[in-house]
């Protein structure tokens, strides 16, 4: 699979997920605080899972 197709696929998935999240937030105006909290939690979780392997490698190098 070419790199261009992968880039386009990732861009489309990103667009669709962002659009779905935005439309969901617009439809659920009575619980907007909950929606914002959910979005913040997802972002924090994604950052944690992105950095966790690097932190584990750094901790292993400190023990040696």
CHARMM internal coordinates of N, CA and C (Angstrom, degrees):
IC EDIT
DIST 1 N 1 CA 1.4501
DIST 1 CA 1 C 1.5279
ANGL 1 N 1 CA 1 C 108.30
DIST 1 C 2 N 1.3109
ANGL 1 CA 1 C 2 N 116.28
DIHE 1 N 1 CA 1 C 2 N 135.07
DIST 2 N 2 CA 1.4639
ANGL 1 C 2 N 2 CA 119.03
DIHE 1 CA 1 C 2 N 2 CA -176.30
DIST 2 CA 2 C 1.5278
ANGL 2 N 2 CA 2 C 111.67
DIHE 1 C 2 N 2 CA 2 C -77.15
DIST 2 C 3 N 1.3017
ANGL 2 CA 2 C 3 N 114.82
DIHE 2 N 2 CA 2 C 3 N 157.52
DIST 3 N 3 CA 1.4638
ANGL 2 C 3 N 3 CA 121.04
DIHE 2 CA 2 C 3 N 3 CA -178.46
DIST 3 CA 3 C 1.5194
ANGL 3 N 3 CA 3 C 111.27
DIHE 2 C 3 N 3 CA 3 C -63.99
DIST 3 C 4 N 1.3231
ANGL 3 CA 3 C 4 N 116.87
DIHE 3 N 3 CA 3 C 4 N -36.29
DIST 4 N 4 CA 1.4614
ANGL 3 C 4 N 4 CA 120.74
DIHE 3 CA 3 C 4 N 4 CA 179.85
DIST 4 CA 4 C 1.5173
ANGL 4 N 4 CA 4 C 112.34
DIHE 3 C 4 N 4 CA 4 C -61.40
DIST 4 C 5 N 1.3273
ANGL 4 CA 4 C 5 N 116.70
DIHE 4 N 4 CA 4 C 5 N -40.86
DIST 5 N 5 CA 1.4660
ANGL 4 C 5 N 5 CA 120.03
DIHE 4 CA 4 C 5 N 5 CA 178.94
DIST 5 CA 5 C 1.5237
ANGL 5 N 5 CA 5 C 111.53
DIHE 4 C 5 N 5 CA 5 C -67.78
DIST 5 C 6 N 1.3055
ANGL 5 CA 5 C 6 N 116.87
DIHE 5 N 5 CA 5 C 6 N -36.86
DIST 6 N 6 CA 1.4681
ANGL 5 C 6 N 6 CA 120.40
DIHE 5 CA 5 C 6 N 6 CA 177.88
DIST 6 CA 6 C 1.5211
ANGL 6 N 6 CA 6 C 110.02
DIHE 5 C 6 N 6 CA 6 C -64.94
DIST 6 C 7 N 1.3250
ANGL 6 CA 6 C 7 N 116.71
DIHE 6 N 6 CA 6 C 7 N -43.31
DIST 7 N 7 CA 1.4639
ANGL 6 C 7 N 7 CA 120.82
DIHE 6 CA 6 C 7 N 7 CA 179.46
DIST 7 CA 7 C 1.5224
ANGL 7 N 7 CA 7 C 110.60
DIHE 6 C 7 N 7 CA 7 C -62.80
DIST 7 C 8 N 1.3212
ANGL 7 CA 7 C 8 N 117.13
DIHE 7 N 7 CA 7 C 8 N -44.38
DIST 8 N 8 CA 1.4645
ANGL 7 C 8 N 8 CA 120.78
DIHE 7 CA 7 C 8 N 8 CA 178.83
DIST 8 CA 8 C 1.5214
ANGL 8 N 8 CA 8 C 110.36
DIHE 7 C 8 N 8 CA 8 C -64.30
DIST 8 C 9 N 1.3208
ANGL 8 CA 8 C 9 N 117.71
DIHE 8 N 8 CA 8 C 9 N -41.36
DIST 9 N 9 CA 1.4639
ANGL 8 C 9 N 9 CA 120.93
DIHE 8 CA 8 C 9 N 9 CA 178.50
DIST 9 CA 9 C 1.5166
ANGL 9 N 9 CA 9 C 112.55
DIHE 8 C 9 N 9 CA 9 C -62.07
DIST 9 C 10 N 1.3213
ANGL 9 CA 9 C 10 N 116.56
DIHE 9 N 9 CA 9 C 10 N -44.22
DIST 10 N 10 CA 1.4672
ANGL 9 C 10 N 10 CA 120.43
DIHE 9 CA 9 C 10 N 10 CA 178.62
DIST 10 CA 10 C 1.5211
ANGL 10 N 10 CA 10 C 110.25
DIHE 9 C 10 N 10 CA 10 C -64.87
DIST 10 C 11 N 1.3329
ANGL 10 CA 10 C 11 N 117.34
DIHE 10 N 10 CA 10 C 11 N -39.63
DIST 11 N 11 CA 1.4649
ANGL 10 C 11 N 11 CA 120.81
DIHE 10 CA 10 C 11 N 11 CA 178.97
DIST 11 CA 11 C 1.5259
ANGL 11 N 11 CA 11 C 111.16
DIHE 10 C 11 N 11 CA 11 C -64.44
DIST 11 C 12 N 1.3238
ANGL 11 CA 11 C 12 N 117.17
DIHE 11 N 11 CA 11 C 12 N -40.50
DIST 12 N 12 CA 1.4672
ANGL 11 C 12 N 12 CA 120.62
DIHE 11 CA 11 C 12 N 12 CA 179.34
DIST 12 CA 12 C 1.5267
ANGL 12 N 12 CA 12 C 110.54
DIHE 11 C 12 N 12 CA 12 C -66.44
DIST 12 C 13 N 1.3186
ANGL 12 CA 12 C 13 N 117.37
DIHE 12 N 12 CA 12 C 13 N -44.27
DIST 13 N 13 CA 1.4678
ANGL 12 C 13 N 13 CA 120.48
DIHE 12 CA 12 C 13 N 13 CA 178.69
DIST 13 CA 13 C 1.5262
ANGL 13 N 13 CA 13 C 110.49
DIHE 12 C 13 N 13 CA 13 C -62.60
DIST 13 C 14 N 1.3230
ANGL 13 CA 13 C 14 N 117.01
DIHE 13 N 13 CA 13 C 14 N -40.73
DIST 14 N 14 CA 1.4628
ANGL 13 C 14 N 14 CA 120.83
DIHE 13 CA 13 C 14 N 14 CA 178.03
DIST 14 CA 14 C 1.5153
ANGL 14 N 14 CA 14 C 110.97
DIHE 13 C 14 N 14 CA 14 C -63.38
DIST 14 C 15 N 1.3254
ANGL 14 CA 14 C 15 N 116.95
DIHE 14 N 14 CA 14 C 15 N -44.41
DIST 15 N 15 CA 1.4630
ANGL 14 C 15 N 15 CA 121.05
DIHE 14 CA 14 C 15 N 15 CA 179.29
DIST 15 CA 15 C 1.5201
ANGL 15 N 15 CA 15 C 111.51
DIHE 14 C 15 N 15 CA 15 C -61.96
DIST 15 C 16 N 1.3236
ANGL 15 CA 15 C 16 N 116.51
DIHE 15 N 15 CA 15 C 16 N -46.96
DIST 16 N 16 CA 1.4698
ANGL 15 C 16 N 16 CA 120.39
DIHE 15 CA 15 C 16 N 16 CA -177.61
DIST 16 CA 16 C 1.5228
ANGL 16 N 16 CA 16 C 111.02
DIHE 15 C 16 N 16 CA 16 C -64.65
DIST 16 C 17 N 1.3221
ANGL 16 CA 16 C 17 N 117.55
DIHE 16 N 16 CA 16 C 17 N -42.89
DIST 17 N 17 CA 1.4629
ANGL 16 C 17 N 17 CA 119.07
DIHE 16 CA 16 C 17 N 17 CA -179.34
DIST 17 CA 17 C 1.5245
ANGL 17 N 17 CA 17 C 111.50
DIHE 16 C 17 N 17 CA 17 C -67.83
DIST 17 C 18 N 1.3244
ANGL 17 CA 17 C 18 N 117.64
DIHE 17 N 17 CA 17 C 18 N -37.71
DIST 18 N 18 CA 1.4628
ANGL 17 C 18 N 18 CA 120.59
DIHE 17 CA 17 C 18 N 18 CA 177.47
DIST 18 CA 18 C 1.5214
ANGL 18 N 18 CA 18 C 110.79
DIHE 17 C 18 N 18 CA 18 C -67.11
DIST 18 C 19 N 1.3167
ANGL 18 CA 18 C 19 N 117.23
DIHE 18 N 18 CA 18 C 19 N -42.42
DIST 19 N 19 CA 1.4608
ANGL 18 C 19 N 19 CA 121.22
DIHE 18 CA 18 C 19 N 19 CA 178.69
DIST 19 CA 19 C 1.5241
ANGL 19 N 19 CA 19 C 110.74
DIHE 18 C 19 N 19 CA 19 C -64.56
DIST 19 C 20 N 1.3221
ANGL 19 CA 19 C 20 N 117.64
DIHE 19 N 19 CA 19 C 20 N -42.56
DIST 20 N 20 CA 1.4685
ANGL 19 C 20 N 20 CA 120.66
DIHE 19 CA 19 C 20 N 20 CA 178.95
DIST 20 CA 20 C 1.5218
ANGL 20 N 20 CA 20 C 110.77
DIHE 19 C 20 N 20 CA 20 C -63.70
DIST 20 C 21 N 1.3170
ANGL 20 CA 20 C 21 N 117.32
DIHE 20 N 20 CA 20 C 21 N -42.09
DIST 21 N 21 CA 1.4621
ANGL 20 C 21 N 21 CA 120.55
DIHE 20 CA 20 C 21 N 21 CA 178.08
DIST 21 CA 21 C 1.5145
ANGL 21 N 21 CA 21 C 112.17
DIHE 20 C 21 N 21 CA 21 C -63.99
DIST 21 C 22 N 1.3223
ANGL 21 CA 21 C 22 N 117.02
DIHE 21 N 21 CA 21 C 22 N -41.15
DIST 22 N 22 CA 1.4598
ANGL 21 C 22 N 22 CA 120.92
DIHE 21 CA 21 C 22 N 22 CA 178.33
DIST 22 CA 22 C 1.5149
ANGL 22 N 22 CA 22 C 112.52
DIHE 21 C 22 N 22 CA 22 C -65.42
DIST 22 C 23 N 1.3191
ANGL 22 CA 22 C 23 N 116.59
DIHE 22 N 22 CA 22 C 23 N -43.53
DIST 23 N 23 CA 1.4653
ANGL 22 C 23 N 23 CA 119.96
DIHE 22 CA 22 C 23 N 23 CA 177.98
DIST 23 CA 23 C 1.5202
ANGL 23 N 23 CA 23 C 111.33
DIHE 22 C 23 N 23 CA 23 C -65.78
DIST 23 C 24 N 1.3166
ANGL 23 CA 23 C 24 N 116.62
DIHE 23 N 23 CA 23 C 24 N -37.86
DIST 24 N 24 CA 1.4635
ANGL 23 C 24 N 24 CA 120.25
DIHE 23 CA 23 C 24 N 24 CA 177.00
DIST 24 CA 24 C 1.5216
ANGL 24 N 24 CA 24 C 110.51
DIHE 23 C 24 N 24 CA 24 C -62.71
DIST 24 C 25 N 1.3272
ANGL 24 CA 24 C 25 N 116.80
DIHE 24 N 24 CA 24 C 25 N -42.52
DIST 25 N 25 CA 1.4657
ANGL 24 C 25 N 25 CA 120.82
DIHE 24 CA 24 C 25 N 25 CA 179.84
DIST 25 CA 25 C 1.5238
ANGL 25 N 25 CA 25 C 111.01
DIHE 24 C 25 N 25 CA 25 C -65.54
DIST 25 C 26 N 1.3184
ANGL 25 CA 25 C 26 N 117.60
DIHE 25 N 25 CA 25 C 26 N -35.86
DIST 26 N 26 CA 1.4625
ANGL 25 C 26 N 26 CA 120.22
DIHE 25 CA 25 C 26 N 26 CA 178.22
DIST 26 CA 26 C 1.5246
ANGL 26 N 26 CA 26 C 111.93
DIHE 25 C 26 N 26 CA 26 C -69.93
DIST 26 C 27 N 1.3148
ANGL 26 CA 26 C 27 N 116.79
DIHE 26 N 26 CA 26 C 27 N -33.91
DIST 27 N 27 CA 1.4672
ANGL 26 C 27 N 27 CA 120.48
DIHE 26 CA 26 C 27 N 27 CA -177.99
DIST 27 CA 27 C 1.5242
ANGL 27 N 27 CA 27 C 112.29
DIHE 26 C 27 N 27 CA 27 C -77.30
DIST 27 C 28 N 1.3056
ANGL 27 CA 27 C 28 N 118.61
DIHE 27 N 27 CA 27 C 28 N -28.27
DIST 28 N 28 CA 1.4581
ANGL 27 C 28 N 28 CA 122.57
DIHE 27 CA 27 C 28 N 28 CA -175.10
DIST 28 CA 28 C 1.5312
ANGL 28 N 28 CA 28 C 108.61
DIHE 27 C 28 N 28 CA 28 C -106.02
DIST 28 C 29 N 1.3157
ANGL 28 CA 28 C 29 N 116.39
DIHE 28 N 28 CA 28 C 29 N 64.35
DIST 29 N 29 CA 1.4645
ANGL 28 C 29 N 29 CA 119.89
DIHE 28 CA 28 C 29 N 29 CA -176.42
DIST 29 CA 29 C 1.5208
ANGL 29 N 29 CA 29 C 112.40
DIHE 28 C 29 N 29 CA 29 C -76.60
DIST 29 C 30 N 1.3246
ANGL 29 CA 29 C 30 N 118.13
DIHE 29 N 29 CA 29 C 30 N -21.80
DIST 30 N 30 CA 1.4661
ANGL 29 C 30 N 30 CA 119.39
DIHE 29 CA 29 C 30 N 30 CA -179.01
DIST 30 CA 30 C 1.5237
ANGL 30 N 30 CA 30 C 111.84
DIHE 29 C 30 N 30 CA 30 C -73.64
DIST 30 C 31 N 1.3094
ANGL 30 CA 30 C 31 N 117.26
DIHE 30 N 30 CA 30 C 31 N -25.45
DIST 31 N 31 CA 1.4656
ANGL 30 C 31 N 31 CA 121.80
DIHE 30 CA 30 C 31 N 31 CA -178.72
DIST 31 CA 31 C 1.5237
ANGL 31 N 31 CA 31 C 110.62
DIHE 30 C 31 N 31 CA 31 C -117.56
DIST 31 C 32 N 1.3171
ANGL 31 CA 31 C 32 N 117.32
DIHE 31 N 31 CA 31 C 32 N 40.55
DIST 32 N 32 CA 1.4653
ANGL 31 C 32 N 32 CA 120.78
DIHE 31 CA 31 C 32 N 32 CA -174.16
DIST 32 CA 32 C 1.5305
ANGL 32 N 32 CA 32 C 111.89
DIHE 31 C 32 N 32 CA 32 C -63.49
DIST 32 C 33 N 1.3267
ANGL 32 CA 32 C 33 N 117.72
DIHE 32 N 32 CA 32 C 33 N -33.43
DIST 33 N 33 CA 1.4623
ANGL 32 C 33 N 33 CA 120.16
DIHE 32 CA 32 C 33 N 33 CA 177.58
DIST 33 CA 33 C 1.5161
ANGL 33 N 33 CA 33 C 111.80
DIHE 32 C 33 N 33 CA 33 C -62.57
DIST 33 C 34 N 1.3197
ANGL 33 CA 33 C 34 N 116.19
DIHE 33 N 33 CA 33 C 34 N -39.82
DIST 34 N 34 CA 1.4588
ANGL 33 C 34 N 34 CA 120.86
DIHE 33 CA 33 C 34 N 34 CA 177.89
DIST 34 CA 34 C 1.5247
ANGL 34 N 34 CA 34 C 111.29
DIHE 33 C 34 N 34 CA 34 C -65.85
DIST 34 C 35 N 1.3203
ANGL 34 CA 34 C 35 N 116.62
DIHE 34 N 34 CA 34 C 35 N -40.40
DIST 35 N 35 CA 1.4620
ANGL 34 C 35 N 35 CA 120.84
DIHE 34 CA 34 C 35 N 35 CA 179.58
DIST 35 CA 35 C 1.5268
ANGL 35 N 35 CA 35 C 110.15
DIHE 34 C 35 N 35 CA 35 C -65.07
DIST 35 C 36 N 1.3277
ANGL 35 CA 35 C 36 N 116.96
DIHE 35 N 35 CA 35 C 36 N -41.75
DIST 36 N 36 CA 1.4651
ANGL 35 C 36 N 36 CA 120.37
DIHE 35 CA 35 C 36 N 36 CA 178.60
DIST 36 CA 36 C 1.5260
ANGL 36 N 36 CA 36 C 110.40
DIHE 35 C 36 N 36 CA 36 C -64.97
DIST 36 C 37 N 1.3288
ANGL 36 CA 36 C 37 N 116.82
DIHE 36 N 36 CA 36 C 37 N -41.76
DIST 37 N 37 CA 1.4631
ANGL 36 C 37 N 37 CA 120.49
DIHE 36 CA 36 C 37 N 37 CA 178.63
DIST 37 CA 37 C 1.5278
ANGL 37 N 37 CA 37 C 111.20
DIHE 36 C 37 N 37 CA 37 C -63.80
DIST 37 C 38 N 1.3189
ANGL 37 CA 37 C 38 N 117.06
DIHE 37 N 37 CA 37 C 38 N -39.87
DIST 38 N 38 CA 1.4629
ANGL 37 C 38 N 38 CA 120.90
DIHE 37 CA 37 C 38 N 38 CA 177.83
DIST 38 CA 38 C 1.5267
ANGL 38 N 38 CA 38 C 110.48
DIHE 37 C 38 N 38 CA 38 C -63.02
DIST 38 C 39 N 1.3242
ANGL 38 CA 38 C 39 N 116.85
DIHE 38 N 38 CA 38 C 39 N -44.96
DIST 39 N 39 CA 1.4650
ANGL 38 C 39 N 39 CA 120.54
DIHE 38 CA 38 C 39 N 39 CA 178.47
DIST 39 CA 39 C 1.5157
ANGL 39 N 39 CA 39 C 112.12
DIHE 38 C 39 N 39 CA 39 C -61.10
DIST 39 C 40 N 1.3310
ANGL 39 CA 39 C 40 N 116.25
DIHE 39 N 39 CA 39 C 40 N -42.14
DIST 40 N 40 CA 1.4644
ANGL 39 C 40 N 40 CA 119.94
DIHE 39 CA 39 C 40 N 40 CA 178.61
DIST 40 CA 40 C 1.5248
ANGL 40 N 40 CA 40 C 110.76
DIHE 39 C 40 N 40 CA 40 C -64.89
DIST 40 C 41 N 1.3138
ANGL 40 CA 40 C 41 N 117.17
DIHE 40 N 40 CA 40 C 41 N -41.30
DIST 41 N 41 CA 1.4610
ANGL 40 C 41 N 41 CA 120.66
DIHE 40 CA 40 C 41 N 41 CA 178.82
DIST 41 CA 41 C 1.5152
ANGL 41 N 41 CA 41 C 112.58
DIHE 40 C 41 N 41 CA 41 C -63.65
DIST 41 C 42 N 1.3202
ANGL 41 CA 41 C 42 N 116.25
DIHE 41 N 41 CA 41 C 42 N -40.05
DIST 42 N 42 CA 1.4665
ANGL 41 C 42 N 42 CA 120.04
DIHE 41 CA 41 C 42 N 42 CA 178.30
DIST 42 CA 42 C 1.5254
ANGL 42 N 42 CA 42 C 110.26
DIHE 41 C 42 N 42 CA 42 C -64.45
DIST 42 C 43 N 1.3210
ANGL 42 CA 42 C 43 N 117.08
DIHE 42 N 42 CA 42 C 43 N -42.39
DIST 43 N 43 CA 1.4684
ANGL 42 C 43 N 43 CA 119.91
DIHE 42 CA 42 C 43 N 43 CA 179.67
DIST 43 CA 43 C 1.5315
ANGL 43 N 43 CA 43 C 111.53
DIHE 42 C 43 N 43 CA 43 C -65.35
DIST 43 C 44 N 1.3154
ANGL 43 CA 43 C 44 N 117.01
DIHE 43 N 43 CA 43 C 44 N -42.83
DIST 44 N 44 CA 1.4645
ANGL 43 C 44 N 44 CA 120.29
DIHE 43 CA 43 C 44 N 44 CA 179.08
DIST 44 CA 44 C 1.5298
ANGL 44 N 44 CA 44 C 110.12
DIHE 43 C 44 N 44 CA 44 C -65.19
DIST 44 C 45 N 1.3305
ANGL 44 CA 44 C 45 N 116.77
DIHE 44 N 44 CA 44 C 45 N -41.85
DIST 45 N 45 CA 1.4618
ANGL 44 C 45 N 45 CA 120.42
DIHE 44 CA 44 C 45 N 45 CA 177.92
DIST 45 CA 45 C 1.5170
ANGL 45 N 45 CA 45 C 112.23
DIHE 44 C 45 N 45 CA 45 C -62.79
DIST 45 C 46 N 1.3290
ANGL 45 CA 45 C 46 N 117.02
DIHE 45 N 45 CA 45 C 46 N -41.29
DIST 46 N 46 CA 1.4655
ANGL 45 C 46 N 46 CA 120.37
DIHE 45 CA 45 C 46 N 46 CA 178.69
DIST 46 CA 46 C 1.5228
ANGL 46 N 46 CA 46 C 110.86
DIHE 45 C 46 N 46 CA 46 C -63.76
DIST 46 C 47 N 1.3194
ANGL 46 CA 46 C 47 N 116.52
DIHE 46 N 46 CA 46 C 47 N -41.58
DIST 47 N 47 CA 1.4689
ANGL 46 C 47 N 47 CA 119.70
DIHE 46 CA 46 C 47 N 47 CA 178.18
DIST 47 CA 47 C 1.5264
ANGL 47 N 47 CA 47 C 110.61
DIHE 46 C 47 N 47 CA 47 C -64.56
DIST 47 C 48 N 1.3305
ANGL 47 CA 47 C 48 N 116.92
DIHE 47 N 47 CA 47 C 48 N -41.24
DIST 48 N 48 CA 1.4666
ANGL 47 C 48 N 48 CA 120.45
DIHE 47 CA 47 C 48 N 48 CA 179.14
DIST 48 CA 48 C 1.5237
ANGL 48 N 48 CA 48 C 110.87
DIHE 47 C 48 N 48 CA 48 C -61.57
DIST 48 C 49 N 1.3374
ANGL 48 CA 48 C 49 N 116.88
DIHE 48 N 48 CA 48 C 49 N -49.05
DIST 49 N 49 CA 1.4601
ANGL 48 C 49 N 49 CA 119.63
DIHE 48 CA 48 C 49 N 49 CA -177.73
DIST 49 CA 49 C 1.5222
ANGL 49 N 49 CA 49 C 111.80
DIHE 48 C 49 N 49 CA 49 C -69.18
DIST 49 C 50 N 1.3223
ANGL 49 CA 49 C 50 N 117.90
DIHE 49 N 49 CA 49 C 50 N -23.89
DIST 50 N 50 CA 1.4549
ANGL 49 C 50 N 50 CA 120.52
DIHE 49 CA 49 C 50 N 50 CA 175.67
DIST 50 CA 50 C 1.5241
ANGL 50 N 50 CA 50 C 110.96
DIHE 49 C 50 N 50 CA 50 C -73.85
DIST 50 C 51 N 1.3270
ANGL 50 CA 50 C 51 N 117.19
DIHE 50 N 50 CA 50 C 51 N -37.48
DIST 51 N 51 CA 1.4652
ANGL 50 C 51 N 51 CA 121.19
DIHE 50 CA 50 C 51 N 51 CA -176.07
DIST 51 CA 51 C 1.5276
ANGL 51 N 51 CA 51 C 113.83
DIHE 50 C 51 N 51 CA 51 C -91.14
DIST 51 C 52 N 1.3177
ANGL 51 CA 51 C 52 N 118.78
DIHE 51 N 51 CA 51 C 52 N -15.98
DIST 52 N 52 CA 1.4631
ANGL 51 C 52 N 52 CA 121.72
DIHE 51 CA 51 C 52 N 52 CA -175.66
DIST 52 CA 52 C 1.5348
ANGL 52 N 52 CA 52 C 113.35
DIHE 51 C 52 N 52 CA 52 C -59.18
DIST 52 C 53 N 1.3378
ANGL 52 CA 52 C 53 N 120.65
DIHE 52 N 52 CA 52 C 53 N -46.51
DIST 53 N 53 CA 1.4713
ANGL 52 C 53 N 53 CA 118.65
DIHE 52 CA 52 C 53 N 53 CA 179.61
DIST 53 CA 53 C 1.5288
ANGL 53 N 53 CA 53 C 112.96
DIHE 52 C 53 N 53 CA 53 C -62.82
DIST 53 C 54 N 1.3229
ANGL 53 CA 53 C 54 N 116.43
DIHE 53 N 53 CA 53 C 54 N -38.41
DIST 54 N 54 CA 1.4614
ANGL 53 C 54 N 54 CA 119.96
DIHE 53 CA 53 C 54 N 54 CA 178.95
DIST 54 CA 54 C 1.5275
ANGL 54 N 54 CA 54 C 110.77
DIHE 53 C 54 N 54 CA 54 C -65.56
DIST 54 C 55 N 1.3213
ANGL 54 CA 54 C 55 N 117.20
DIHE 54 N 54 CA 54 C 55 N -39.78
DIST 55 N 55 CA 1.4654
ANGL 54 C 55 N 55 CA 120.76
DIHE 54 CA 54 C 55 N 55 CA 178.05
DIST 55 CA 55 C 1.5243
ANGL 55 N 55 CA 55 C 110.70
DIHE 54 C 55 N 55 CA 55 C -65.98
DIST 55 C 56 N 1.3288
ANGL 55 CA 55 C 56 N 117.15
DIHE 55 N 55 CA 55 C 56 N -38.73
DIST 56 N 56 CA 1.4641
ANGL 55 C 56 N 56 CA 120.39
DIHE 55 CA 55 C 56 N 56 CA 178.91
DIST 56 CA 56 C 1.5270
ANGL 56 N 56 CA 56 C 110.59
DIHE 55 C 56 N 56 CA 56 C -64.37
DIST 56 C 57 N 1.3311
ANGL 56 CA 56 C 57 N 116.95
DIHE 56 N 56 CA 56 C 57 N -41.05
DIST 57 N 57 CA 1.4724
ANGL 56 C 57 N 57 CA 119.94
DIHE 56 CA 56 C 57 N 57 CA 177.32
DIST 57 CA 57 C 1.5235
ANGL 57 N 57 CA 57 C 110.50
DIHE 56 C 57 N 57 CA 57 C -64.69
DIST 57 C 58 N 1.3197
ANGL 57 CA 57 C 58 N 117.34
DIHE 57 N 57 CA 57 C 58 N -38.80
DIST 58 N 58 CA 1.4675
ANGL 57 C 58 N 58 CA 120.49
DIHE 57 CA 57 C 58 N 58 CA 179.77
DIST 58 CA 58 C 1.5273
ANGL 58 N 58 CA 58 C 110.59
DIHE 57 C 58 N 58 CA 58 C -66.49
DIST 58 C 59 N 1.3226
ANGL 58 CA 58 C 59 N 117.43
DIHE 58 N 58 CA 58 C 59 N -38.44
DIST 59 N 59 CA 1.4640
ANGL 58 C 59 N 59 CA 120.06
DIHE 58 CA 58 C 59 N 59 CA 178.77
DIST 59 CA 59 C 1.5189
ANGL 59 N 59 CA 59 C 111.54
DIHE 58 C 59 N 59 CA 59 C -67.72
DIST 59 C 60 N 1.3255
ANGL 59 CA 59 C 60 N 117.34
DIHE 59 N 59 CA 59 C 60 N -37.38
DIST 60 N 60 CA 1.4661
ANGL 59 C 60 N 60 CA 120.00
DIHE 59 CA 59 C 60 N 60 CA 177.30
DIST 60 CA 60 C 1.5184
ANGL 60 N 60 CA 60 C 111.18
DIHE 59 C 60 N 60 CA 60 C -64.68
DIST 60 C 61 N 1.3219
ANGL 60 CA 60 C 61 N 117.32
DIHE 60 N 60 CA 60 C 61 N -35.54
DIST 61 N 61 CA 1.4645
ANGL 60 C 61 N 61 CA 119.28
DIHE 60 CA 60 C 61 N 61 CA -179.31
DIST 61 CA 61 C 1.5280
ANGL 61 N 61 CA 61 C 111.26
DIHE 60 C 61 N 61 CA 61 C -73.45
DIST 61 C 62 N 1.3306
ANGL 61 CA 61 C 62 N 118.42
DIHE 61 N 61 CA 61 C 62 N -23.66
DIST 62 N 62 CA 1.4609
ANGL 61 C 62 N 62 CA 120.89
DIHE 61 CA 61 C 62 N 62 CA 177.65
DIST 62 CA 62 C 1.5225
ANGL 62 N 62 CA 62 C 111.71
DIHE 61 C 62 N 62 CA 62 C -73.77
DIST 62 C 63 N 1.3402
ANGL 62 CA 62 C 63 N 117.05
DIHE 62 N 62 CA 62 C 63 N -29.82
DIST 63 N 63 CA 1.4604
ANGL 62 C 63 N 63 CA 121.04
DIHE 62 CA 62 C 63 N 63 CA -178.89
DIST 63 CA 63 C 1.5246
ANGL 63 N 63 CA 63 C 112.33
DIHE 62 C 63 N 63 CA 63 C -73.67
DIST 63 C 64 N 1.3049
ANGL 63 CA 63 C 64 N 117.68
DIHE 63 N 63 CA 63 C 64 N -24.78
DIST 64 N 64 CA 1.4689
ANGL 63 C 64 N 64 CA 120.88
DIHE 63 CA 63 C 64 N 64 CA -175.03
DIST 64 CA 64 C 1.5021
ANGL 64 N 64 CA 64 C 113.42
DIHE 63 C 64 N 64 CA 64 C -76.41
END
COOR INIT
IC SEED 1 N 1 CA 1 C
IC BUILD
